[in-house]
Amino acid sequence: MNNKKKYNLAKIQKLTELDDVLKKKLKNPKFKKGFDLALKRWDLAHEIMMARKKAKMTQIEFAKELKTSQSFVARAENGGQNLTINVLMRMADVLSIKQKKSVKFQIVSST
């Protein structure tokens, strides 16, 4: 019995490119605001992860220094954790000590 899935090439060729969908969605101010916020959140999360790696710390070591859990650090690094200013300052302090230089996180307003 042949269980190979058959694809409808005509339908596939009519599929919209993600860039085209995004371009259309970004014309909606409410969507654009949410999208921009998500990008900033991801950028900050990436900054935190790169700073931790530069300090040669594992998530577990970083969490221990922050007096929190590894899962909290993981969520912070993938943008899934709401971070307060106090937490960001603690993170910067820990990373500054480990790297022996100042670490600052920057959040830039889009307005």
CYANA upper distance limits for C-alpha pairs under 8 A (distance plus 0.5 A):
  7 TYR  CA     12 ILE  CA      8.45
  8 ASN  CA     12 ILE  CA      6.92
  9 LEU  CA     13 GLN  CA      6.60
 10 ALA  CA     14 LYS  CA      7.02
 11 LYS  CA     15 LEU  CA      7.11
 16 THR  CA     20 ASP  CA      7.13
 16 THR  CA     21 VAL  CA      7.34
 17 GLU  CA     21 VAL  CA      7.02
 18 LEU  CA     22 LEU  CA      6.57
 19 ASP  CA     23 LYS  CA      6.48
 20 ASP  CA     24 LYS  CA      6.81
 21 VAL  CA     25 LYS  CA      6.65
 22 LEU  CA     26 LEU  CA      6.45
 23 LYS  CA     27 LYS  CA      7.42
 24 LYS  CA     28 ASN  CA      8.31
 25 LYS  CA     31 PHE  CA      7.14
 25 LYS  CA     32 LYS  CA      7.94
 26 LEU  CA     31 PHE  CA      6.65
 26 LEU  CA     32 LYS  CA      5.35
 26 LEU  CA     35 PHE  CA      8.50
 27 LYS  CA     31 PHE  CA      8.36
 27 LYS  CA     32 LYS  CA      7.51
 28 ASN  CA     32 LYS  CA      6.59
 29 PRO  CA     33 LYS  CA      6.57
 30 LYS  CA     34 GLY  CA      6.94
 31 PHE  CA     35 PHE  CA      6.52
 32 LYS  CA     36 ASP  CA      6.47
 33 LYS  CA     37 LEU  CA      6.72
 34 GLY  CA     38 ALA  CA      6.70
 35 PHE  CA     39 LEU  CA      6.77
 36 ASP  CA     40 LYS  CA      6.79
 37 LEU  CA     41 ARG  CA      6.66
 38 ALA  CA     42 TRP  CA      6.67
 39 LEU  CA     43 ASP  CA      6.62
 40 LYS  CA     44 LEU  CA      6.70
 40 LYS  CA    107 ILE  CA      8.00
 41 ARG  CA     45 ALA  CA      6.68
 41 ARG  CA     79 GLY  CA      6.31
 42 TRP  CA     46 HIS  CA      6.59
 42 TRP  CA     78 ASN  CA      7.38
 42 TRP  CA     79 GLY  CA      5.73
 43 ASP  CA     47 GLU  CA      6.67
 44 LEU  CA     48 ILE  CA      6.76
 44 LEU  CA     79 GLY  CA      8.24
 44 LEU  CA    105 PHE  CA      7.77
 44 LEU  CA    106 GLN  CA      8.20
 44 LEU  CA    107 ILE  CA      7.96
 45 ALA  CA     49 MET  CA      6.84
 45 ALA  CA     76 ALA  CA      6.36
 45 ALA  CA     77 GLU  CA      4.95
 45 ALA  CA     78 ASN  CA      6.31
 45 ALA  CA     79 GLY  CA      5.71
 46 HIS  CA     50 MET  CA      6.59
 46 HIS  CA     77 GLU  CA      6.59
 46 HIS  CA     78 ASN  CA      7.80
 47 GLU  CA     51 ALA  CA      6.57
 47 GLU  CA    105 PHE  CA      7.84
 48 ILE  CA     52 ARG  CA      6.68
 48 ILE  CA     76 ALA  CA      8.30
 48 ILE  CA     77 GLU  CA      6.79
 48 ILE  CA    105 PHE  CA      8.32
 49 MET  CA     53 LYS  CA      6.70
 49 MET  CA     77 GLU  CA      5.94
 50 MET  CA     54 LYS  CA      6.54
 51 ALA  CA     55 ALA  CA      6.70
 51 ALA  CA     95 LEU  CA      7.38
 51 ALA  CA    103 VAL  CA      8.26
 52 ARG  CA     56 LYS  CA      6.92
 52 ARG  CA     57 MET  CA      6.17
 52 ARG  CA     58 THR  CA      7.90
 52 ARG  CA     59 GLN  CA      8.33
 52 ARG  CA     62 PHE  CA      7.78
 52 ARG  CA     95 LEU  CA      7.06
 53 LYS  CA     57 MET  CA      6.28
 53 LYS  CA     58 THR  CA      7.75
 54 LYS  CA     99 GLN  CA      7.97
 55 ALA  CA     95 LEU  CA      6.88
 55 ALA  CA     98 LYS  CA      6.15
 55 ALA  CA     99 GLN  CA      5.69
 57 MET  CA     61 GLU  CA      6.32
 57 MET  CA     62 PHE  CA      6.56
 58 THR  CA     62 PHE  CA      6.63
 59 GLN  CA     63 ALA  CA      6.46
 59 GLN  CA     70 GLN  CA      6.13
 59 GLN  CA     73 VAL  CA      6.68
 59 GLN  CA     74 ALA  CA      7.47
 60 ILE  CA     64 LYS  CA      6.65
 60 ILE  CA     69 SER  CA      7.87
 60 ILE  CA     70 GLN  CA      5.53
 61 GLU  CA     65 GLU  CA      6.86
 62 PHE  CA     66 LEU  CA      6.73
 62 PHE  CA     70 GLN  CA      8.27
 62 PHE  CA     73 VAL  CA      8.03
 62 PHE  CA     94 VAL  CA      8.38
 63 ALA  CA     67 LYS  CA      6.38
 63 ALA  CA     68 THR  CA      5.52
 63 ALA  CA     69 SER  CA      5.79
 63 ALA  CA     70 GLN  CA      5.75
 63 ALA  CA     72 PHE  CA      8.10
 63 ALA  CA     73 VAL  CA      6.68
 64 LYS  CA     68 THR  CA      6.65
 64 LYS  CA     69 SER  CA      7.63
 64 LYS  CA     70 GLN  CA      8.42
 65 GLU  CA     94 VAL  CA      7.34
 66 LEU  CA     90 ARG  CA      7.33
 66 LEU  CA     91 MET  CA      7.39
 66 LEU  CA     94 VAL  CA      7.83
 68 THR  CA     72 PHE  CA      7.25
 68 THR  CA     73 VAL  CA      8.36
 69 SER  CA     73 VAL  CA      7.19
 70 GLN  CA     74 ALA  CA      6.68
 71 SER  CA     75 ARG  CA      6.62
 72 PHE  CA     76 ALA  CA      6.62
 72 PHE  CA     81 GLN  CA      7.63
 73 VAL  CA     77 GLU  CA      6.62
 74 ALA  CA     78 ASN  CA      6.82
 75 ARG  CA     79 GLY  CA      6.57
 75 ARG  CA     80 GLY  CA      5.27
 75 ARG  CA     81 GLN  CA      5.54
 76 ALA  CA     80 GLY  CA      6.44
 76 ALA  CA     81 GLN  CA      5.29
 76 ALA  CA     82 ASN  CA      7.94
 76 ALA  CA     83 LEU  CA      7.77
 83 LEU  CA     87 VAL  CA      6.64
 83 LEU  CA     88 LEU  CA      7.18
 84 THR  CA     88 LEU  CA      6.87
 85 ILE  CA     89 MET  CA      6.62
 86 ASN  CA     90 ARG  CA      6.74
 87 VAL  CA     91 MET  CA      6.62
 88 LEU  CA     92 ALA  CA      6.64
 88 LEU  CA    105 PHE  CA      8.04
 89 MET  CA     93 ASP  CA      6.61
 90 ARG  CA     94 VAL  CA      6.67
 91 MET  CA     95 LEU  CA      6.62
 92 ALA  CA     96 SER  CA      6.36
 92 ALA  CA    102 SER  CA      8.28
 92 ALA  CA    103 VAL  CA      5.84
 92 ALA  CA    104 LYS  CA      6.45
 92 ALA  CA    105 PHE  CA      7.67
 93 ASP  CA     97 ILE  CA      6.77
 93 ASP  CA    102 SER  CA      8.49
 93 ASP  CA    103 VAL  CA      7.81
 94 VAL  CA     98 LYS  CA      6.81
 95 LEU  CA     99 GLN  CA      6.44
 95 LEU  CA    103 VAL  CA      6.90
 96 SER  CA    100 LYS  CA      6.11
 96 SER  CA    101 LYS  CA      5.64
 96 SER  CA    102 SER  CA      5.31
 96 SER  CA    103 VAL  CA      5.55
 97 ILE  CA    101 LYS  CA      7.37
 97 ILE  CA    102 SER  CA      8.40
